[in-house]
Amino acid sequence: MMKLQDFFTKESKQTLIDPTNGFFGEAILTYEFTRNRNVLNLTHSNSFNVRARIRVLVPGIGIGMADGNPNGYQNYPVYLKTSAALRCTTQGVSATLKKMFPKTLNSSVETNTNTSDGTTSSRSNEHTNGSSSSNVNTFGVQIGGGAFGDVPTFNVGLDYSHSWESSHSQSTSSGTGASQDRQIASGSEMSVKDWSSYGTARNLDGAATNNVIGEITEWVWAQSYPWDIVQFHQLSGTTVQLPDYVLKRLQINDTVNGSPVQILQPPSHLSLLGLDFTMMAEWEVTFPSDLTSIEEVDIHHEFTLIKATHTAGADIPTVTLNTAGAMDAIIDETGIDLGQYALQPLKISGLRATGVGFKDNLFDVVPTSSQNFKIVSIANDLLVTGSGFDGVMSTSFSNANKSAEFTITFKTLDVHSEFTLMIRHWLGEGSAPVILSCQINGLWTETIVVDRTEGHGGQNNTSSIVLRDTDLTSVNFHDYLVPGTNTIVVTVTPEDPAATNNLYILSALAIDDNS
């Protein structure tokens, strides 16, 4: 089942390996990216929300039920430090830490995501026919009598009327209604037995190097029982200096059959059975308006694990901290294209069609002969990037490859709608025809020939490619699309590369639902 949240998510599973001491765990890194049109302070900014969820698993030493740990408890984890930082080489980018979890935790990890989708549609039709007819006949007789002097008078009157009425009525009414609802909620909750967590934000002064932007988040996870490594980590050599009441937790001195017996107590249950910790941080990343490259960030992680050992002694146990054998690992997720990950699926906003018009003020990165371009639809559901154009939005094929290229990226969770790609374009005056080779999802290729100037031809300078036709009775039945992310790479080449007046103009493109 597709979840809406997955359309914005990048996830990887990484092994934690120290260059000297080898494997010590694994990290599951989950990132979510959403576009944020920030209008705070009466302004408008090109911003993205970047959420990083870090889950770290470290094996424990086991319980040792078979032998009872006769040599003590060797090299169990007591301290884990992790961090996350954003890096970006684009000048003028800023980042602000919005959320961090956990901040301080003294004692389970629960993360939850709830997604609900609802669609309601209704249609009503009402048709009424009616007719009536009436035939009315009316008869009347009037009789009157009297006297005029001595002469009697008598009067008789007769009247008749007839009426016929006929009427006919007809009414038709119809209505349709549709509603769509999607909700996403996520949360995190954690409690830890015998361990504590401390979360901090660093680089508050912005002094960090290596292209770090915004705050660096750092978490320290430390055993707090039976001995607290944060509170007690003073060393004499490698031996930890612990007070008497803590040492008595680690070793019970008793007498059995008159002989002294030292009963060594284990470390925390997590140190025995393994660690499984989850952290989360969220930043708002804002890019300047005059971009010359697409919005990309790197996410840098550092991991440090320290282990300890304690063994039985005649009166007190010996506890050692293996600081010299501290295990470190670095993970970098590089070149994350925020625009692609933050792109919304088609029709998620309720619109049947989406498109872009290639106008100067709508570009995130304006095309030049030496610069790739980027533009996103207003609904943030269609992304177009490319190169080889001289300006907005034409090419004379003057580059070394004698070609131009643009990539259309969109997402869909719809497996039924019949989508069509429409491109509005034409030739410059006197130009020879050009050929568009459209490779869809790396598997299918459609070819378009453009041979008309603006305002000429029978299709209003518009070409179309049906991306999905679900009519099983049609010879054109096909489906080029996949659930998730789809790409169409369009390569534009002149039919005659040697011609000196080749000119291709791209005006707009759209994806429409024809179902």
C-alpha positions as CSV (number, residue, x, y, z in Angstrom):
1,M,0.0,0.0,0.0
2,M,1.4,3.4,-1.0
3,K,1.6,6.0,1.8
4,L,1.5,9.6,0.9
5,Q,4.4,10.3,3.3
6,D,6.7,7.9,1.3
7,F,6.6,10.3,-1.7
8,F,8.7,12.8,0.2
9,T,11.0,10.3,2.0
10,K,14.6,9.1,1.5
11,E,15.8,6.1,3.6
12,S,19.0,4.2,3.9
13,K,20.5,1.5,6.1
14,Q,24.2,2.0,6.9
15,T,26.7,-0.2,8.7
16,L,28.7,1.5,11.5
17,I,32.3,0.5,11.1
18,D,35.3,2.0,12.9
19,P,38.4,2.0,10.6
20,T,40.5,0.4,13.4
21,N,38.1,-1.6,15.6
22,G,35.6,-2.7,13.0
23,F,31.8,-3.2,13.2
24,F,29.9,-1.8,16.1
25,G,26.3,-1.3,14.9
26,E,24.0,0.0,12.2
27,A,22.1,3.2,11.5
28,I,18.7,3.5,9.7
29,L,18.5,7.0,8.4
30,T,15.1,8.4,7.3
31,Y,14.7,11.9,5.8
32,E,11.5,13.7,4.8
33,F,11.5,16.8,2.6
34,T,8.6,19.2,2.1
35,R,8.4,22.6,0.4
36,N,7.5,25.5,2.6
37,R,6.4,28.8,1.1
38,N,7.4,31.0,4.0
39,V,5.5,34.3,4.2
40,L,6.7,35.4,7.6
41,N,7.5,39.0,8.2
42,L,5.6,40.1,5.1
43,T,8.0,38.4,2.8
44,H,8.1,35.3,0.5
45,S,11.0,32.9,0.6
46,N,12.0,29.7,-1.2
47,S,12.2,27.3,1.8
48,F,12.2,23.6,2.5
49,N,11.6,21.6,5.7
50,V,14.2,18.9,6.2
51,R,13.4,16.2,8.8
52,A,16.0,13.6,9.8
53,R,15.1,10.6,11.8
54,I,18.1,8.6,13.1
55,R,17.7,5.1,14.5
56,V,20.9,3.4,15.9
57,L,21.2,-0.2,16.8
58,V,24.2,-1.5,18.7
59,P,24.6,-5.2,19.8
60,G,25.0,-6.0,23.5
61,I,27.3,-8.6,25.0
62,G,24.5,-11.1,25.8
63,I,23.4,-12.5,29.1
64,G,25.8,-15.5,29.3
65,M,23.3,-17.9,30.9
66,A,25.5,-20.9,30.1
67,D,28.6,-20.0,32.0
68,G,27.5,-17.1,34.3
69,N,30.2,-14.7,33.0
70,P,33.1,-16.1,35.0
71,N,35.5,-13.5,33.5
72,G,33.2,-10.6,34.3
73,Y,31.4,-8.5,31.8
74,Q,33.7,-7.5,29.0
75,N,33.3,-4.6,26.5
76,Y,29.7,-3.7,27.0
77,P,28.4,-0.4,25.5
78,V,28.0,2.4,28.0
79,Y,28.2,5.6,25.9
80,L,26.8,6.5,22.5
81,K,27.1,9.9,20.8
82,T,25.4,10.8,17.5
83,S,25.1,14.0,15.6
84,A,23.4,15.4,12.5
85,A,24.4,18.5,10.5
86,L,23.3,20.1,7.2
87,R,25.8,21.2,4.6
88,C,25.3,23.2,1.5
89,T,27.8,24.8,-0.9
90,T,25.3,27.4,-2.3
91,Q,26.0,30.9,-1.1
92,G,23.4,32.7,1.0
93,V,21.6,29.6,2.3
94,S,20.4,29.6,5.9
95,A,19.0,26.9,8.1
96,T,17.0,27.1,11.4
97,L,16.5,24.2,13.8
98,K,12.7,23.9,14.3
99,K,12.4,20.6,16.3
100,M,14.6,18.2,18.1
101,F,13.8,15.0,19.9
102,P,14.7,13.9,22.5
103,K,16.1,16.9,24.4
104,T,16.6,15.4,27.8
105,L,15.4,11.9,28.7
106,N,15.9,10.0,31.9
107,S,14.1,6.9,31.3
108,S,11.1,3.4,25.4
109,V,11.1,4.5,21.9
110,E,7.9,4.8,20.1
111,T,7.5,6.5,16.7
112,N,4.2,6.5,14.9
113,T,2.9,7.7,11.6
114,N,-0.8,7.9,10.8
115,T,-2.0,8.4,7.3
116,S,-5.7,8.7,6.3
117,D,-7.1,9.0,2.8
118,G,-10.7,9.6,2.1
119,T,-12.5,10.2,-1.1
120,T,-16.3,10.8,-1.5
121,S,-18.2,11.3,-4.7
122,S,-21.9,11.7,-5.4
123,R,-24.1,12.1,-8.4
124,S,-27.8,12.7,-8.6
125,N,-30.2,13.0,-11.6
126,E,-33.9,13.9,-11.3
127,H,-36.4,14.0,-14.2
128,T,-40.1,14.9,-13.9
129,N,-42.8,14.9,-16.6
130,G,-46.4,16.0,-16.0
131,S,-49.5,16.9,-18.0
132,S,-53.1,17.8,-17.2
133,S,-56.2,18.5,-19.2
134,S,-59.8,19.7,-18.4
135,N,-63.0,20.1,-20.3
136,V,-65.6,22.3,-18.6
137,N,-69.2,22.9,-19.8
138,T,-71.5,25.4,-18.1
139,F,-75.2,25.9,-18.6
140,G,-77.4,28.6,-17.0
141,V,-81.2,29.5,-17.1
142,Q,-82.7,32.7,-15.8
143,I,-86.5,33.1,-15.3
144,G,-88.1,36.3,-14.2
145,G,-91.7,37.6,-13.9
146,G,-93.4,40.8,-13.0
147,A,-96.2,43.3,-13.9
148,F,-96.3,46.4,-15.9
149,G,-99.4,48.2,-14.7
150,D,-102.2,45.7,-15.3
151,V,-100.1,43.7,-17.8
152,P,-98.1,40.8,-16.5
153,T,-94.5,40.3,-17.8
154,F,-92.5,37.2,-18.1
155,N,-88.8,36.8,-19.0
156,V,-86.8,33.6,-19.8
157,G,-82.9,33.6,-20.3
158,L,-80.5,30.9,-21.3
159,D,-76.7,31.0,-21.3
160,Y,-74.0,28.4,-22.1
161,S,-70.2,28.4,-21.8
162,H,-67.5,25.9,-22.7
163,S,-63.8,25.9,-21.8
164,W,-60.9,23.4,-22.5
165,E,-57.5,23.6,-20.8
166,S,-54.4,21.5,-21.3
167,S,-51.0,21.9,-19.7
168,H,-47.6,20.1,-19.8
169,S,-44.6,20.4,-17.5
170,Q,-41.1,19.0,-17.6
171,S,-38.1,19.5,-15.3
172,T,-34.6,18.0,-15.2
173,S,-32.0,18.5,-12.6
174,S,-28.6,16.9,-12.0
175,G,-25.7,17.4,-9.6
176,T,-22.3,16.0,-8.8
177,G,-20.2,16.3,-5.7
178,A,-16.7,15.2,-4.8
179,S,-14.5,15.7,-1.7
180,Q,-11.0,14.4,-0.9
181,D,-9.2,14.3,2.4
182,R,-5.7,13.4,3.3
183,Q,-4.1,13.6,6.7
184,I,-0.7,12.8,7.9
185,A,0.3,12.7,11.6
186,S,3.5,11.5,13.1
187,G,4.9,11.4,16.6
188,S,7.7,10.2,18.7
189,E,7.8,9.0,22.2
190,M,10.7,7.3,24.1
191,S,11.6,5.9,27.5
192,V,14.8,4.2,28.3
193,K,15.5,1.7,31.0
194,D,18.7,2.5,33.0
195,W,20.0,4.9,30.4
196,S,19.7,8.6,29.9
197,S,19.7,10.9,26.9
198,Y,20.9,14.5,26.5
199,G,20.2,16.4,23.4
200,T,22.0,19.7,22.5
201,A,22.3,22.1,19.7
202,R,25.7,23.3,18.7
203,N,27.1,25.8,16.2
204,L,24.9,28.5,17.5
205,D,27.4,31.1,16.5
206,G,27.6,29.8,12.9
207,A,31.3,29.3,13.2
208,A,31.4,25.6,12.0
209,T,33.3,25.0,8.8
210,N,32.9,22.4,6.0
211,N,29.9,24.3,4.6
212,V,27.7,23.6,7.6
213,I,24.5,25.6,7.7
214,G,22.4,26.2,10.8
215,E,22.6,24.3,14.1
216,I,24.3,21.0,14.6
217,T,22.2,18.5,16.7
218,E,24.0,16.2,19.0
219,W,22.7,13.5,21.4
220,V,24.5,11.7,24.1
221,W,23.2,8.3,25.3
222,A,24.7,7.0,28.5
223,Q,24.2,4.2,31.0
224,S,22.9,5.6,34.3
225,Y,22.5,2.4,36.3
226,P,24.1,0.5,37.9
227,W,26.8,3.2,37.4
228,D,26.4,6.5,35.7
229,I,29.1,7.2,33.1
230,V,28.2,10.9,32.8
231,Q,28.5,11.4,36.5
232,F,31.4,9.0,37.1
233,H,34.0,8.9,34.4
234,Q,37.1,10.1,36.2
235,L,39.9,7.7,35.4
236,S,43.0,6.4,37.1
237,G,44.7,4.9,34.0
238,T,41.7,3.1,32.5
239,T,40.1,2.4,35.9
240,V,36.9,4.3,36.7
241,Q,36.9,5.9,40.1
242,L,33.5,5.0,41.7
243,P,32.2,5.7,45.1
244,D,31.6,2.8,47.5
245,Y,27.8,2.8,47.2
246,V,28.1,2.3,43.4
247,L,30.7,-0.4,43.8
248,K,28.4,-2.3,46.1
249,R,25.8,-2.4,43.3
250,L,28.3,-4.1,41.0
251,Q,29.5,-6.7,43.4
252,I,27.8,-8.4,46.4
253,N,30.1,-9.9,48.9
254,D,28.5,-12.8,50.8
255,T,29.4,-16.0,52.6
256,V,28.4,-19.5,51.5
257,N,29.3,-22.4,53.7
258,G,31.7,-20.3,55.6
259,S,33.6,-19.2,52.6
260,P,33.5,-15.6,51.1
261,V,31.8,-15.4,47.7
262,Q,31.8,-12.5,45.3
263,I,28.6,-12.2,43.3
264,L,29.2,-9.9,40.3
265,Q,26.2,-8.0,39.1
266,P,25.6,-7.3,35.4
267,P,25.5,-3.9,33.7
268,S,22.3,-2.4,32.5
269,H,19.9,-4.7,30.5
270,L,20.4,-2.6,27.4
271,S,24.2,-3.1,27.6
272,L,23.5,-6.8,27.8
273,L,20.8,-7.1,25.2
274,G,21.6,-4.2,22.8
275,L,20.8,-0.6,22.2
276,D,18.0,0.7,19.9
277,F,17.7,4.5,20.0
278,T,15.8,6.9,17.8
279,M,16.4,10.6,17.4
280,M,14.8,13.3,15.2
281,A,15.7,16.8,14.1
282,E,13.9,19.2,11.7
283,W,15.3,22.3,10.1
284,E,13.9,25.0,7.8
285,V,16.3,25.6,5.0
286,T,15.9,28.9,3.0
287,F,17.5,29.6,-0.3
288,P,18.2,33.0,-1.9
289,S,16.0,34.2,-4.8
290,D,18.8,34.5,-7.3
291,L,19.8,30.9,-7.5
292,T,22.3,29.7,-10.1
293,S,22.0,26.0,-9.3
294,I,19.3,23.6,-8.0
295,E,18.6,23.3,-4.3
296,E,20.8,20.5,-2.9
297,V,22.0,19.7,0.6
298,D,24.3,17.1,2.3
299,I,23.5,15.6,5.7
300,H,26.5,14.7,7.8
301,H,26.4,12.2,10.7
302,E,29.0,11.2,13.3
303,F,28.7,8.2,15.7
304,T,30.9,7.4,18.7
305,L,30.6,4.3,20.9
306,I,32.6,3.7,24.1
307,K,32.6,0.4,25.9
308,A,33.4,-0.7,29.5
309,T,34.4,-3.8,31.4
310,H,33.9,-4.7,35.1
311,T,35.4,-7.8,36.8
312,A,35.1,-9.2,40.4
313,G,37.8,-8.4,43.0
314,A,38.5,-9.6,46.5
315,D,36.5,-6.8,48.1
316,I,35.4,-4.4,45.3
317,P,35.1,-4.9,41.5
318,T,37.3,-3.3,39.0
319,V,35.6,-1.1,36.4
320,T,37.6,0.0,33.3
321,L,36.6,2.3,30.4
322,N,38.0,1.6,27.0
323,T,38.5,5.1,25.9
324,A,41.5,4.2,23.7
325,G,39.2,1.8,21.8
326,A,36.5,4.3,21.2
327,M,34.7,3.4,18.0
328,D,33.9,6.1,15.4
329,A,31.9,6.2,12.2
330,I,31.0,9.0,9.7
331,I,28.1,8.8,7.3
332,D,27.4,11.4,4.6
333,E,24.3,11.6,2.5
334,T,25.3,13.9,-0.3
335,G,23.6,15.7,-3.2
336,I,20.0,15.4,-2.0
337,D,17.8,17.2,-4.5
338,L,15.2,19.0,-2.3
339,G,13.0,20.0,-5.3
340,Q,12.5,16.4,-6.4
341,Y,11.9,14.9,-3.0
342,A,9.5,17.8,-2.0
343,L,7.4,17.4,-5.2
344,Q,3.8,16.6,-4.6
345,P,1.9,13.9,-6.5
346,L,-0.4,14.8,-9.3
347,K,-4.0,15.7,-8.4
348,I,-3.2,15.8,-4.7
349,S,-4.4,19.4,-4.7
350,G,-7.6,18.5,-6.4
351,L,-6.7,19.8,-9.8
352,R,-7.1,17.5,-12.9
353,A,-4.2,19.1,-14.8
354,T,-0.9,20.8,-14.0
355,G,1.5,22.7,-16.1
356,V,4.3,25.3,-16.4
357,G,4.6,28.4,-18.5
358,F,8.1,29.3,-19.3
359,K,8.2,33.0,-18.2
360,D,11.2,34.8,-16.7
361,N,9.7,35.4,-13.2
362,L,8.6,31.8,-12.7
363,F,12.0,30.1,-12.8
364,D,13.9,29.0,-9.7
365,V,17.0,28.9,-11.9
366,V,16.9,30.9,-15.1
367,P,18.3,29.2,-18.2
368,T,21.5,30.6,-19.9
369,S,23.8,29.1,-22.4
370,S,26.2,28.1,-19.6
371,Q,23.6,27.4,-16.8
372,N,21.1,24.6,-16.3
373,F,17.5,25.8,-15.5
374,K,14.8,24.7,-13.1
375,I,11.1,25.6,-12.9
376,V,8.3,24.2,-10.8
377,S,4.5,24.4,-11.3
378,I,2.6,26.7,-8.9
379,A,1.0,23.6,-7.3
380,N,4.5,22.1,-6.8
381,D,3.5,18.9,-8.6
382,L,5.5,19.3,-11.9
383,L,9.3,19.9,-12.1
384,V,11.2,20.7,-15.3
385,T,15.0,21.0,-15.4
386,G,17.3,21.1,-18.4
387,S,20.2,22.6,-20.3
388,G,21.3,23.7,-23.7
389,F,18.9,26.7,-23.9
390,D,20.2,30.1,-24.7
391,G,17.6,31.9,-22.6
392,V,13.9,31.9,-21.8
393,M,13.0,29.6,-23.5
394,S,14.8,29.1,-26.8
395,T,17.8,27.3,-28.3
396,S,19.8,27.8,-31.5
397,F,21.7,24.6,-30.8
398,S,25.0,26.5,-30.6
399,N,26.6,24.3,-28.0
400,A,29.1,21.5,-28.8
401,N,26.4,18.8,-28.7
402,K,24.1,20.7,-31.1
403,S,21.2,19.7,-28.8
404,A,19.1,20.8,-25.9
405,E,17.6,18.6,-23.2
406,F,14.9,19.0,-20.5
407,T,13.6,16.5,-18.0
408,I,10.0,16.4,-16.8
409,T,9.6,14.9,-13.3
410,F,6.2,14.2,-11.6
411,K,4.8,11.8,-9.1
412,T,1.5,9.9,-9.0
413,L,-0.2,7.5,-6.7
414,D,-3.1,7.2,-9.3
415,V,-3.1,4.0,-11.3
416,H,-6.3,4.6,-13.2
417,S,-6.3,8.2,-14.6
418,E,-5.4,8.5,-18.3
419,F,-2.7,11.2,-18.3
420,T,-1.5,13.0,-21.4
421,L,1.7,15.1,-21.9
422,M,1.1,18.3,-23.9
423,I,3.9,20.5,-25.2
424,R,3.4,23.9,-26.8
425,H,6.4,24.8,-29.0
426,W,7.3,26.1,-32.4
427,L,10.2,27.0,-34.8
428,G,11.8,30.3,-35.4
429,E,11.4,31.9,-38.8
430,G,13.4,30.1,-41.4
431,S,14.4,27.3,-39.1
432,A,14.6,23.7,-40.3
433,P,12.5,21.1,-38.4
434,V,13.6,19.8,-35.1
435,I,13.1,16.4,-33.6
436,L,12.1,15.7,-30.0
437,S,13.1,12.2,-28.6
438,C,11.0,11.6,-25.5
439,Q,12.3,8.8,-23.3
440,I,9.6,7.9,-20.6
441,N,10.9,6.3,-17.4
442,G,13.9,5.0,-19.3
443,L,11.9,2.3,-21.1
444,W,9.8,3.8,-23.8
445,T,10.6,6.4,-26.5
446,E,8.1,8.6,-28.4
447,T,9.3,11.0,-31.2
448,I,7.8,14.4,-32.0
449,V,8.7,16.4,-35.1
450,V,8.2,20.1,-34.9
451,D,8.0,21.8,-38.4
452,R,5.8,24.8,-37.9
453,T,6.4,28.4,-36.8
454,E,4.2,30.2,-34.3
455,G,0.5,30.4,-35.2
456,H,0.8,27.9,-38.1
457,G,-0.4,24.3,-38.2
458,G,-3.7,22.7,-37.2
459,Q,-2.8,21.9,-33.6
460,N,-2.2,25.4,-32.2
461,N,1.5,24.6,-32.0
462,T,0.7,21.8,-29.5
463,S,2.0,18.2,-29.5
464,S,0.8,15.5,-27.2
465,I,1.8,12.1,-26.0
466,V,-0.7,9.8,-24.3
467,L,1.1,8.4,-21.3
468,R,-1.7,6.0,-20.2
469,D,-4.6,4.5,-22.2
470,T,-6.6,2.0,-20.1
471,D,-9.1,1.1,-22.8
472,L,-8.6,-2.7,-23.2
473,T,-10.6,-2.7,-26.5
474,S,-8.2,-0.2,-28.1
475,V,-5.1,-1.1,-30.1
476,N,-3.5,1.9,-28.3
477,F,-3.8,0.3,-24.9
478,H,-0.6,1.0,-22.9
479,D,0.7,2.4,-19.6
480,Y,4.0,4.2,-19.6
481,L,3.6,5.3,-16.0
482,V,4.6,3.8,-12.6
483,P,3.3,4.5,-9.1
484,G,5.7,6.9,-7.5
485,T,8.2,9.1,-9.4
486,N,8.1,9.3,-13.2
487,T,10.6,11.1,-15.5
488,I,10.4,12.0,-19.2
489,V,13.8,13.0,-20.7
490,V,13.3,15.1,-23.9
491,T,16.3,15.5,-26.2
492,V,15.8,18.2,-28.8
493,T,18.0,18.0,-32.0
494,P,17.8,19.8,-35.3
495,E,16.9,17.7,-38.3
496,D,19.8,19.5,-40.1
497,P,22.6,20.2,-37.6
498,A,24.6,22.0,-40.3
499,A,21.9,24.7,-40.8
500,T,22.8,28.1,-39.4
501,N,19.3,29.4,-38.7
502,N,18.0,26.6,-36.5
503,L,15.8,27.9,-33.7
504,Y,13.4,26.1,-31.3
505,I,11.1,27.8,-28.9
506,L,9.4,26.0,-25.9
507,S,6.4,28.0,-24.6
508,A,4.7,25.7,-22.1
509,L,4.0,22.1,-21.1
510,A,1.3,20.4,-19.1
511,I,0.0,17.0,-17.9
512,D,-3.7,16.5,-18.2
513,D,-6.1,13.8,-17.0
514,N,-8.3,12.8,-19.9
515,S,-10.2,10.1,-18.1
